[in-house]
Structure formats: structure tokens, C-alpha cells
Amino acid sequence: MSNTVDDLVEEFLQQHDLSKNTPEIAEDFFNKITDPSIVKQNVQAAIEKDWSLGIPVMQMDSKGIYELKPNGKKIYTEPCPKDSYSVK
């Protein structure tokens, strides 16, 4: 099974005749790229790539929005928007 979005696109293009563009083909592709396991793998790969370049990722918890550094350090940039989100 393909793991990256690029792999899924390539596989999809090889398996489908796009001259017969139907809602079923689009739905099949959408279902593949939104599969939670595929999304999780791609998000983790993107985070690891950023961290390898020393770039923090933005996250949020009950205290607020923070930069998560590759070494695990959190630097809060904004307090939690209590009226907008409920963080558990």
C-alpha cells in the first residue's frame, strides 16, 4: 500500500482513465487520500522533515498555542482562545 500522497496520486493516475472523469473516480481518490492512517503518516513525515531542518511546529494545548521545538521544548506564543476551542 502506498504511504505518501505523491504515491497515491501516481497509483491513482495509473489505475484510472481520467478521460472518463466521474464522481465515483473522484470519490475513490478522496477516500484514499483522507484515510486516517495515510494522513497520520504524512503529517508525521512532514513534522520530522521540519525538525530535521530545525524548524518548530505549531501546536495547541489547554494553555495556548506554542512552537514545539525538535528537542521537545514548548514556547507559548498565544494563550488558549477559550471562547473558540475546547481542548481536552
Phi, psi and omega in degrees: 000138180291148182249333183255160178298320178301317178297319179296319179297313180299314179299318180297315181296326179287331185268345186235141174272103186288350174291342176253058184290109182238160176302329180293321178295315179297318180295319178300314180296315180301316180297323179292314185281347177256009176301125184306323180292324178291316179300314181300316179298317183288324176295315180298319179296321179294319178297314180298322178296314178299314181298325179295336177267001180081015182267127177285162175248149180271135178218175180217141172225193184294342179273333180151193179268135183218159170270128176259112182282159179304332180274004178094355181288136178256131174239109183286133180250335180210146174290161180296128177285085188302328181284339186261327188226150172243107182262130180255000000 
